[in-house]
Amino acid sequence: MNNATTVKRGLTLRQKEAITGVVFIALPLASLLVFMYYPIIRSFIISLYEWNLLTKPTFNGIGNYQTLFKDKVFLTSLWNTCRWVITYVPMSVITSFLLALLLDQKLKGAGFFRTLYYLPVVAPIVVVALLWVWIYNTDYGILNFLLEKIFHLDPIGWLTDSRFSLFAIAVMSVWKWAGYNMLIFLAALQGIDDSIYEAAELDGVTAWTKLIYIKIPLVMPSIYFVMLTAVIDAFQMFTEIFIMTKGGPGYSTYTVSYYLWSCAFEYSKMGYACAMAAVMFVIILVVTLIQNKVMDRQVRYDV
């Protein structure tokens, strides 16, 4: 009798654990379905219609896509987005990694500097963007003031000159997010076993050789993660453009995300904007898959 009761109680406990597991899985899954997958599918459907949000949608088939690839503004925005990715991602990854290498040394006040470098990450992006608008200002910006006093240069229109505007925004974004990626790299660097460094020192390995053959290979999973997320975020960059340049001067800082927002909420071309979003979804997916294929050959998790 006692054995039967024990088995019965055991089965009841397993059932409770199973129900708990299903609930914990179901809640995130429901959240993904409602807030991610459904909007994506709905966006693809809307891209096949002409819809201004006020009237009934009119089926247009692939008309929006045909118009899209003849739209010079979209093609310019796509080119600017690619330029942004090529400019921002290497700057961000290299800067963050160098900061992590610096703070990985046994320095006095390292904790203070970690906090200092991370502070921009917790600051609202709108505040940071406005701050850098003032820094870049041609008339009273501190950057032009220092360049004039130190190097005797004429004021540069960092945000009003098409030659500098995209790069200037990239510098601001690197300053904003470098601390976040720095912590990821720093955690990876500090996770390397000290015995590996000790063995290298016994063999007379230089600091440069140690960096190339020990540190970089062992933190490659973190480098892969940072590069992957940086590329995805860079393709979706919007807030910086909206606050700092509004896509100007001309169309020099028009990105696909900014043009998409403009079409959807300024010109009420929701179908056209959804077609743009669908194209960007495919581009980001393809770039991510290629990046995953290339980087996966360099990443080892069994070291």
GUFIBA-586381 format. One record per residue: x, y, z of N, C-alpha, C, O in turn; residue in one letter; residue number from 1. Coordinates in steps of 0.05 Angstrom, whole numbers. Example, Ala and Ser with C-alpha at 12.3 -4.5 7.8 and 13.67 -1.06 7.14 Angstrom:
<pts>
  neast nnorth    nup caeast canorth   caup  ceast cnorth    cup  oeast onorth    oup type seq
    264   -114    156    246     -90    156    264    -66    156    285    -66    169    A   1
    257    -45    142    273     -21    143    258      1    157    268     23    161    S   2
</pts>
This chain:
<pts>
  neast nnorth    nup caeast canorth   caup  ceast cnorth    cup  oeast onorth    oup type seq
     17    -24      0      0       0      0     17     25      0     12     44    -15    M   1
     38     24     16     56      48     17     70     52     -9     74     75    -18    N   2
     78     30    -22     92      32    -48     73     44    -68     82     61    -84    N   3
     48     35    -69     29      46    -88     24     75    -84     22     91   -103    A   4
     22     84    -58     19     112    -52     43    128    -61     39    150    -72    T   5
     67    118    -57     91     132    -65     92    136    -95     99    157   -105    T   6
     85    115   -110     84     117   -139     64    137   -148     69    153   -166    V   7
     41    137   -135     20     156   -143     29    184   -138     24    202   -155    K   8
     41    189   -114     51     215   -108     73    224   -127     75    247   -136    R   9
     90    204   -135    112     210   -154    101    219   -181    111    238   -193    G  10
     81    205   -191     68     212   -216     55    240   -215     57    255   -234    L  11
     43    246   -193     30     272   -189     51    294   -190     47    315   -202    T  12
     74    289   -177     95     309   -177    106    313   -205    112    336   -213    L  13
    109    291   -220    119     294   -248     99    310   -265    107    326   -281    R  14
     74    304   -260     53     319   -275     54    349   -269     52    366   -287    Q  15
     58    355   -243     60     383   -236     85    396   -249     83    419   -259    K  16
    107    382   -249    131     392   -262    127    396   -292    137    416   -304    E  17
    113    377   -304    108     379   -333     90    403   -339     95    417   -358    A  18
     70    407   -323     52     430   -327     67    456   -323     63    475   -339    I  19
     83    457   -303    100     481   -298    118    487   -322    120    510   -330    T  20
    131    466   -332    148     469   -355    133    479   -380    143    497   -394    G  21
    110    468   -384     93     477   -407     85    506   -405     86    521   -424    V  22
     78    514   -380     70     542   -376     93    561   -381     90    581   -394    V  23
    117    554   -371    140     571   -375    149    572   -404    159    593   -413    F  24
    144    551   -419    150     551   -448    129    566   -463    134    581   -482    I  25
    104    562   -455     81     573   -470     80    603   -469     73    616   -489    A  26
     87    615   -446     85     644   -443    104    659   -462     95    677   -477    L  27
    130    652   -463    148     665   -482    140    659   -511    142    676   -529    P  28
    130    634   -516    122     627   -543     98    644   -552     98    654   -575    L  29
     79    647   -534     56     664   -541     64    693   -545     54    706   -563    A  30
     83    702   -529     93     730   -533    106    733   -560    102    753   -574    S  31
    122    713   -568    135     714   -595    115    714   -617    117    729   -637    L  32
     94    697   -614     74     695   -635     58    721   -638     53    730   -661    L  33
     51    733   -615     34     756   -616     50    781   -624     41    797   -640    V  34
     74    785   -612     88     810   -615    110    809   -637    122    830   -643    F  35
    117    785   -647    138     784   -668    129    771   -693    128    783   -715    M  36
    121    746   -691    115     731   -716     90    741   -730     89    743   -754    Y  37
     69    747   -714     45     757   -727     49    784   -741     41    787   -764    Y  38
     63    803   -728     68     829   -742     85    825   -768     80    838   -788    P  39
    104    806   -767    120     801   -791    103    790   -813    104    800   -836    I  40
     87    770   -807     69     758   -828     49    779   -837     44    781   -861    I  41
     38    794   -819     19     815   -826     31    837   -844     19    847   -863    R  42
     56    843   -838     71     863   -854     75    853   -883     72    869   -902    S  43
     82    827   -886     85     816   -913     58    817   -928     58    823   -952    F  44
     37    812   -914     10     813   -928      3    841   -936     -6    846   -959    I  45
      8    861   -918      1     889   -924     18    899   -948     10    916   -963    I  46
     43    888   -951     60     897   -972     49    891  -1000     58    902  -1020    S  47
     29    874  -1001     16     867  -1027     -8    885  -1033    -22    881  -1053    L  48
    -12    905  -1016    -35     923  -1019    -26    952  -1020     -4    959  -1011    Y  49
    -43    969  -1031    -41     998  -1028    -59   1006  -1006    -83   1001  -1007    E  50
    -48   1020   -986    -64    1026   -962    -53   1052   -950    -29   1054   -943    W  51
    -71   1071   -946    -63    1097   -934    -73   1100   -906    -73   1122   -895    N  52
    -82   1078   -893    -91    1077   -866   -119   1089   -862   -131   1085   -841    L  53
   -130   1103   -882   -156    1116   -879   -177   1102   -896   -200   1102   -889    L  54
   -169   1091   -919   -188    1077   -937   -183   1047   -936   -164   1038   -924    T  55
   -201   1033   -950   -198    1004   -951   -174    996   -968   -170   1007   -989    K  56
   -158    977   -959   -135     968   -974   -142    958  -1002   -163    944  -1005    P  57
   -126    964  -1021   -130     955  -1049   -108    936  -1057    -84    943  -1054    T  58
   -115    912  -1066    -95     892  -1073    -78    902  -1096    -89    911  -1117    F  59
    -52    900  -1093    -34     910  -1114    -13    889  -1123      3    895  -1140    N  60
    -14    865  -1111      5     844  -1118     33    853  -1112     39    862  -1090    G  61
     51    849  -1131     79     857  -1128     85    885  -1138    108    893  -1142    I  62
     63    901  -1141     66     928  -1151     84    945  -1134    101    961  -1144    G  63
     81    943  -1108     98     959  -1089    127    952  -1092    144    969  -1091    N  64
    133    926  -1096    161     917  -1099    172    927  -1126    196    934  -1127    Y  65
    156    927  -1147    166     937  -1173    172    967  -1171    192    976  -1182    Q  66
    154    981  -1158    159    1010  -1154    184   1015  -1137    199   1034  -1142    T  67
    188    998  -1117    209    1002  -1098    236   1002  -1111    253   1019  -1106    L  68
    241    983  -1129    267     981  -1142    271   1001  -1165    292   1001  -1178    F  69
    251   1017  -1170    254    1040  -1189    255   1066  -1174    259   1087  -1186    K  70
    252   1065  -1148    252    1089  -1131    280   1098  -1125    295   1083  -1111    D  71
    289   1121  -1135    316    1130  -1131    322   1136  -1102    344   1132  -1092    K  72
    301   1146  -1087    305    1152  -1059    310   1126  -1043    328   1125  -1026    V  73
    295   1105  -1050    300    1079  -1036    327   1068  -1043    341   1058  -1025    F  74
    336   1069  -1068    362    1059  -1075    384   1075  -1061    404   1064  -1053    L  75
    380   1102  -1059    399    1118  -1045    400   1111  -1015    421   1109  -1003    T  76
    376   1106  -1004    374    1099   -976    388   1072   -971    401   1068   -950    S  77
    384   1053   -989    396    1027   -987    427   1029   -988    441   1016   -973    L  78
    437   1046  -1006    466    1050  -1008    476   1063   -983    498   1056   -973    W  79
    462   1083   -972    470    1096   -948    471   1076   -924    488   1078   -907    N  80
    451   1058   -924    450    1038   -902    474   1020   -904    486   1013   -883    T  81
    481   1011   -928    505     994   -931    530   1009   -923    548    998   -910    C  82
    532   1035   -931    555    1051   -922    556   1053   -892    578   1052   -880    R  83
    533   1056   -880    532    1058   -851    542   1033   -837    557   1034   -818    W  84
    533   1010   -847    542     984   -836    572    981   -839    585    973   -820    V  85
    582    987   -863    611     984   -868    627   1004   -850    650    997   -842    I  86
    616   1027   -845    630    1047   -829    628   1041   -799    648   1041   -784    T  87
    604   1036   -790    599    1035   -761    608   1009   -749    621   1009   -727    Y  88
    603    986   -761    609     960   -748    638    957   -743    645    950   -720    V  89
    657    961   -762    685     958   -755    694    977   -733    710    970   -715    P  90
    685   1003   -735    692    1022   -715    683   1013   -687    698   1015   -668    M  91
    659   1003   -685    647     996   -659    662    971   -648    669    971   -624    S  92
    666    951   -664    679     926   -655    708    931   -646    716    923   -625    V  93
    723    946   -663    751     951   -657    754    968   -632    771    962   -615    I  94
    738    990   -630    739    1007   -607    733    993   -581    747    995   -561    T  95
    712    977   -582    703     962   -558    725    942   -550    730    938   -526    S  96
    737    928   -569    757     908   -563    782    921   -552    794    910   -533    F  97
    790    944   -563    813     958   -552    809    967   -523    826    966   -507    L  98
    785    977   -518    778     985   -491    779    961   -471    789    964   -449    L  99
    769    939   -480    769     915   -464    798    906   -458    804    898   -436    A 100
    815    907   -479    843     900   -475    856    918   -454    872    909   -438    L 101
    850    944   -456    861     963   -437    852    957   -409    868    958   -390    L 102
    826    952   -405    816     948   -378    821    920   -368    817    914   -344    L 103
    831    902   -385    838     876   -376    865    876   -362    873    856   -348    D 104
    880    898   -365    906     900   -351    901    907   -321    879    916   -314    Q 105
    921    901   -305    919     907   -276    925    936   -271    947    943   -265    K 106
    904    953   -275    907     981   -272    892    991   -247    872    980   -239    L 107
    903   1012   -234    889    1024   -212    865   1039   -222    866   1053   -242    K 108
    843   1035   -208    818    1049   -216    805   1037   -240    789   1050   -254    G 109
    810   1011   -246    798     998   -269    768    997   -267    754   1001   -287    A 110
    758    993   -243    729     993   -238    716   1019   -245    694   1020   -256    G 111
    730   1041   -238    719    1068   -244    717   1072   -274    697   1083   -284    F 112
    738   1064   -289    738    1068   -318    717   1050   -331    706   1058   -352    F 113
    713   1026   -321    691    1009   -332    664   1023   -330    649   1024   -348    R 114
    660   1034   -306    634    1049   -302    633   1073   -320    612   1079   -331    T 115
    655   1088   -323    656    1112   -339    650   1105   -368    634   1120   -381    L 116
    662   1084   -379    657    1077   -407    629   1066   -411    619   1067   -433    Y 117
    617   1055   -390    590    1043   -393    568   1064   -390    545   1058   -398    Y 118
    574   1086   -378    553    1106   -373    537   1115   -398    512   1117   -396    L 119
    550   1119   -421    534    1127   -445    514   1106   -453    493   1113   -465    P 120
    519   1081   -446    500    1060   -453    473   1063   -439    452   1059   -451    V 121
    474   1071   -414    449    1074   -398    435   1101   -403    413   1105   -395    V 122
    449   1120   -417    437    1145   -423    417   1142   -446    423   1127   -465    A 123
    394   1155   -446    375    1153   -468    387   1162   -494    402   1182   -495    P 124
    381   1148   -516    393    1154   -542    386   1182   -551    401   1195   -565    I 125
    362   1191   -544    353    1218   -553    371   1239   -539    379   1259   -552    V 126
    376   1235   -514    394    1254   -499    422   1254   -511    433   1276   -515    V 127
    432   1231   -517    459    1228   -528    461   1242   -555    479   1256   -562    V 128
    440   1236   -572    440    1248   -599    439   1279   -598    453   1292   -612    A 129
    422   1290   -580    421    1319   -577    447   1330   -567    455   1352   -576    L 130
    460   1316   -548    485    1325   -538    506   1327   -561    520   1347   -562    L 131
    506   1308   -578    526    1308   -600    518   1328   -622    536   1338   -637    W 132
    493   1334   -624    485    1356   -642    497   1382   -633    507   1398   -650    V 133
    497   1387   -607    510    1411   -596    540   1410   -600    553   1430   -607    W 134
    552   1386   -596    581    1383   -599    589   1389   -628    610   1402   -633    I 135
    573   1380   -647    580    1383   -675    572   1411   -687    579   1417   -709    Y 136
    557   1427   -671    546    1452   -682    568   1469   -694    590   1472   -682    N 137
    563   1481   -717    583    1497   -732    589   1523   -717    612   1532   -718    T 138
    569   1535   -704    573    1561   -692    584   1560   -664    603   1575   -657    D 139
    574   1542   -647    582    1542   -619    591   1514   -609    595   1511   -585    Y 140
    594   1495   -627    601    1468   -619    630   1467   -609    648   1480   -620    G 141
    634   1451   -588    661    1449   -576    681   1436   -594    705   1442   -592    I 142
    672   1418   -611    691    1404   -629    703   1424   -649    727   1424   -652    L 143
    687   1440   -662    697    1460   -680    714   1481   -665    734   1492   -676    N 144
    706   1487   -641    721    1506   -625    750   1496   -620    769   1511   -623    F 145
    752   1470   -612    778    1459   -607    795   1457   -633    819   1462   -632    L 146
    782   1449   -654    797    1447   -680    807   1474   -689    829   1476   -700    L 147
    791   1495   -683    800    1522   -691    823   1531   -674    842   1543   -683    E 148
    821   1526   -647    841    1536   -629    868   1521   -631    889   1532   -629    K 149
    866   1494   -635    890    1478   -635    902   1476   -663    926   1479   -666    I 150
    885   1471   -683    896    1466   -710    890   1489   -730    898   1488   -753    F 151
    876   1510   -720    870    1534   -736    854   1526   -761    859   1537   -783    H 152
    835   1508   -758    818    1499   -780    792   1515   -780    782   1523   -759    L 153
    781   1519   -804    755    1532   -806    734   1513   -796    737   1489   -796    D 154
    711   1524   -786    690    1506   -776    680   1486   -797    678   1493   -821    P 155
    676   1462   -789    667    1440   -807    638   1434   -801    630   1431   -778    I 156
    622   1432   -822    594    1425   -819    590   1395   -816    584   1382   -835    G 157
    595   1385   -792    595    1356   -788    568   1344   -795    568   1321   -805    W 158
    547   1358   -790    520    1347   -795    507   1361   -819    485   1353   -827    L 159
    520   1381   -830    508    1396   -852    523   1392   -878    515   1403   -899    T 160
    545   1378   -877    561    1372   -901    559   1342   -907    565   1326   -890    D 161
    550   1336   -931    545    1308   -938    570   1291   -937    569   1267   -936    S 162
    594   1304   -938    619    1288   -937    624   1278   -909    638   1257   -906    R 163
    614   1291   -889    621    1284   -861    597   1273   -845    601   1261   -824    F 164
    573   1278   -854    549    1273   -837    546   1244   -828    542   1239   -804    S 165
    549   1225   -846    545    1197   -839    568   1188   -820    563   1173   -801    L 166
    592   1196   -825    614    1189   -808    611   1201   -780    617   1189   -760    F 167
    601   1226   -779    598    1240   -753    577   1225   -736    581   1222   -712    A 168
    556   1216   -749    535    1201   -734    547   1174   -724    541   1164   -703    I 169
    564   1162   -741    577    1136   -734    594   1140   -709    595   1122   -691    A 170
    609   1162   -707    626    1167   -684    609   1169   -659    615   1158   -638    V 171
    586   1183   -661    568    1186   -639    557   1158   -630    556   1153   -606    M 172
    550   1141   -649    539    1115   -642    560   1097   -630    554   1082   -611    S 173
    585   1099   -639    606    1083   -627    610   1092   -598    613   1075   -580    V 174
    610   1118   -593    613    1129   -566    590   1119   -548    594   1113   -525    W 175
    567   1118   -559    543    1110   -544    544   1080   -536    538   1074   -513    K 176
    552   1063   -555    549    1034   -550    575   1019   -544    574    995   -539    W 177
    598   1033   -546    623    1019   -541    625   1006   -514    636    984   -511    A 178
    613   1018   -494    615    1007   -467    600    980   -464    609    963   -449    G 179
    579    977   -479    564     952   -477    580    929   -489    583    908   -476    Y 180
    591    933   -513    607     912   -526    633    908   -511    644    885   -510    N 181
    643    929   -499    668     927   -483    665    907   -460    683    891   -455    M 182
    642    908   -446    637     889   -424    636    860   -433    646    842   -419    L 183
    625    856   -457    624     829   -468    652    819   -473    659    796   -466    I 184
    668    836   -486    696     828   -492    712    824   -466    728    806   -464    F 185
    708    842   -447    723     841   -422    716    815   -407    734    803   -395    L 186
    691    807   -407    683     782   -393    697    758   -407    706    740   -393    A 187
    699    759   -433    712     737   -448    742    737   -442    753    715   -438    A 188
    754    760   -442    783     761   -436    790    751   -408    809    737   -404    L 189
    773    759   -389    778     751   -361    771    722   -356    778    711   -335    Q 190
    757    710   -375    751     682   -373    773    663   -382    771    639   -380    G 191
    794    675   -394    816     658   -404    833    649   -379    839    665   -362    I 192
    839    624   -379    854     612   -356    882    625   -355    896    627   -375    D 193
    891    633   -331    917     645   -327    940    626   -334    962    635   -341    D 194
    935    600   -332    956     581   -338    965    582   -367    988    576   -373    S 195
    947    590   -384    954     593   -413    974    616   -416    994    613   -431    I 196
    969    638   -402    988     661   -403   1015    653   -391   1036    661   -401    Y 197
   1014    638   -369   1038     631   -355   1055    613   -373   1080    616   -374    E 198
   1042    594   -387   1057     577   -405   1069    592   -428   1091    587   -437    A 199
   1054    612   -438   1064     629   -460   1088    645   -451   1107    648   -466    A 200
   1087    656   -427   1110     672   -416   1135    655   -413   1157    664   -417    E 201
   1131    630   -405   1154     612   -402   1168    606   -429   1192    601   -431    L 202
   1151    607   -450   1162     603   -477   1172    629   -490   1181    629   -513    D 203
   1171    651   -475   1181     676   -485   1164    689   -505   1174    703   -523    G 204
   1138    685   -504   1119     696   -523   1116    726   -518   1113    735   -495    V 205
   1117    742   -539   1113     771   -537   1084    778   -533   1066    762   -537    T 206
   1079    803   -524   1051     812   -520   1035    811   -546   1012    804   -545    A 207
   1048    818   -568   1034     818   -594   1026    790   -602   1004    785   -611    W 208
   1045    771   -599   1040     743   -606   1018    732   -587   1001    716   -596    T 209
   1019    740   -562    998     731   -543    970    741   -552    951    726   -549    K 210
    969    765   -562    944     776   -571    933    761   -595    910    754   -596    L 211
    951    756   -615    943     744   -640    936    715   -637    916    705   -649    I 212
    952    700   -622    949     671   -621    935    660   -596    928    637   -595    Y 213
    930    677   -576    917     668   -552    890    683   -548    869    671   -547    I 214
    893    709   -544    869     725   -536    847    725   -558    824    718   -553    K 215
    855    733   -582    835     735   -603    821    708   -609    797    707   -611    I 216
    837    686   -613    823     660   -618    804    652   -595    783    641   -600    P 217
    812    657   -570    796     648   -548    771    665   -543    752    656   -531    L 218
    772    690   -552    748     707   -549    732    709   -575    714    726   -578    V 219
    739    692   -595    726     694   -621    696    689   -619    681    702   -633    M 220
    686    672   -601    656     670   -598    643    696   -590    622    703   -600    P 221
    657    712   -573    646     738   -565    648    758   -588    630    774   -593    S 222
    670    757   -603    673     774   -627    651    768   -647    639    786   -659    I 223
    646    742   -651    624     734   -669    597    745   -660    582    756   -676    Y 224
    591    742   -634    566     752   -624    563    782   -627    542    792   -636    F 225
    584    797   -620    583     826   -622    580    835   -651    564    853   -657    V 226
    595    823   -669    593     830   -698    565    824   -709    554    839   -724    M 227
    554    801   -701    528     793   -711    506    813   -702    491    822   -718    L 228
    506    819   -676    486     838   -666    491    866   -676    472    881   -681    T 229
    516    874   -680    522     901   -690    513    904   -718    502    926   -725    A 230
    516    884   -735    507     886   -763    476    888   -764    466    904   -779    V 231
    463    871   -748    433     872   -748    423    899   -739    405    910   -751    I 232
    435    909   -717    427     936   -706    433    958   -726    417    977   -729    D 233
    456    956   -740    464     977   -759    444    979   -782    438   1001   -792    A 234
    434    956   -792    415     956   -814    389    969   -806    374    979   -823    F 235
    383    970   -780    357     981   -770    361   1009   -758    342   1019   -745    Q 236
    383   1022   -762    389    1047   -749    368   1069   -758    364   1073   -782    M 237
    356   1082   -738    335    1102   -744    337   1126   -726    338   1149   -735    F 238
    338   1122   -699    335    1144   -680    356   1165   -684    350   1189   -683    T 239
    381   1157   -688    403    1176   -692    398   1195   -715    402   1219   -713    E 240
    389   1183   -737    383    1199   -761    359   1218   -756    360   1241   -763    I 241
    339   1208   -743    315    1223   -738    321   1248   -721    311   1270   -726    F 242
    338   1244   -700    344    1266   -682    364   1285   -694    362   1309   -690    I 243
    385   1275   -707    408    1291   -714    407   1305   -741    415   1327   -744    M 244
    396   1291   -762    397    1302   -789    371   1302   -804    369   1316   -824    T 245
    352   1286   -795    327    1283   -811    332   1273   -839    317   1280   -858    K 246
    353   1258   -842    360    1247   -869    378   1265   -885    387   1257   -907    G 247
    382   1289   -877    398    1308   -892    428   1307   -886    436   1291   -870    G 248
    443   1325   -898    435    1344   -919    428   1329   -945    441   1310   -953    P 249
    407   1339   -958    397    1324   -981    387   1297   -973    370   1295   -955    G 250
    397   1276   -986    391    1249   -978    416   1234   -968    417   1210   -969    Y 251
    435   1249   -959    461    1237   -953    460   1219   -929    477   1201   -926    S 252
    441   1223   -910    439    1205   -887    412   1191   -887    403   1181   -866    T 253
    398   1191   -909    373    1175   -911    380   1146   -910    395   1136   -926    Y 254
    369   1132   -890    372    1103   -888    345   1090   -895    325   1104   -896    T 255
    346   1064   -899    321    1050   -906    301   1053   -883    277   1056   -887    V 256
    310   1050   -858    292    1052   -835    279   1080   -834    255   1082   -828    S 257
    295   1100   -839    284    1128   -838    264   1132   -861    243   1144   -857    Y 258
    271   1123   -885    253    1126   -908    228   1110   -904    206   1118   -912    Y 259
    231   1086   -892    207    1069   -885    188   1084   -867    164   1086   -871    L 260
    200   1096   -846    183    1111   -827    170   1135   -840    146   1141   -836    W 261
    185   1148   -858    174    1172   -872    151   1164   -889    130   1178   -890    S 262
    154   1142   -904    132    1133   -922    107   1125   -906     85   1130   -914    C 263
    112   1111   -884     89    1101   -868     74   1122   -853     50   1122   -853    A 264
     89   1140   -840     76    1159   -821     75   1188   -830     61   1204   -817    F 265
     90   1195   -850     88    1222   -861     71   1223   -886     56   1241   -891    E 266
     74   1202   -903     59    1201   -929     37   1180   -929     24   1177   -949    Y 267
     34   1166   -907     12    1146   -904     13   1125   -927     -8   1116   -936    S 268
     36   1117   -935     39    1095   -955     46   1070   -940     69   1060   -941    K 269
     27   1058   -926     33    1036   -908     41   1011   -924     59    996   -916    M 270
     27   1006   -946     34     983   -963     62    985   -974     77    965   -974    G 271
     69   1008   -983     96    1013   -994    117   1010   -973    138    999   -977    Y 272
    111   1020   -949    130    1018   -927    134    989   -918    156    981   -912    A 273
    112    974   -918    114     945   -911    130    930   -932    144    911   -925    C 274
    128    938   -957    144     925   -978    174    931   -973    191    914   -976    A 275
    180    955   -965    207     963   -958    217    946   -934    240    937   -934    M 276
    200    943   -914    207     927   -891    212    898   -898    231    885   -888    A 277
    197    887   -917    200     859   -926    227    856   -940    241    836   -936    A 278
    234    876   -957    260     875   -971    283    876   -951    302    861   -953    V 279
    281    893   -931    302     895   -910    303    869   -894    325    861   -886    M 280
    281    857   -888    280     832   -874    297    811   -889    313    796   -877    F 281
    292    809   -915    307     789   -931    336    796   -932    353    778   -930    V 282
    343    822   -935    371     830   -937    386    823   -910    407    812   -911    I 283
    373    830   -888    386     825   -862    389    795   -858    409    785   -847    I 284
    368    779   -866    370     750   -863    393    739   -879    408    722   -869    L 285
    395    748   -904    417     737   -922    444    745   -911    462    728   -910    V 286
    447    770   -903    473     779   -892    480    764   -866    503    757   -862    V 287
    460    759   -850    465     745   -825    473    716   -830    491    705   -817    T 288
    460    703   -849    467     675   -856    496    674   -868    511    656   -861    L 289
    503    693   -885    530     694   -896    550    699   -874    571    685   -873    I 290
    544    718   -857    562     724   -835    565    700   -816    588    694   -807    Q 291
    543    686   -811    544     662   -794    561    640   -807    577    627   -793    N 292
    559    637   -834    575     617   -848    604    623   -847    621    606   -843    K 293
    611    649   -851    639     657   -852    652    656   -824    673    645   -821    V 294
    638    667   -805    649     670   -778    650    643   -763    667    638   -746    M 295
    631    625   -770    630     599   -756    655    583   -761    662    566   -744    D 296
    669    587   -783    694     573   -788    717    582   -770    736    568   -765    R 297
    714    607   -759    735     618   -742    729    614   -712    746    619   -695    Q 298
    705    605   -706    697     603   -678    700    574   -668    691    555   -681    V 299
    712    572   -645    715     546   -632    704    549   -603    712    567   -589    R 300
    687    530   -595    675     531   -568    687    509   -550    680    507   -527    Y 301
    706    493   -561    716     471   -546    744    476   -536    758    457   -527    D 302
    754    501   -537    781     507   -528    783    507   -498    804    511   -486    V 303
</pts>
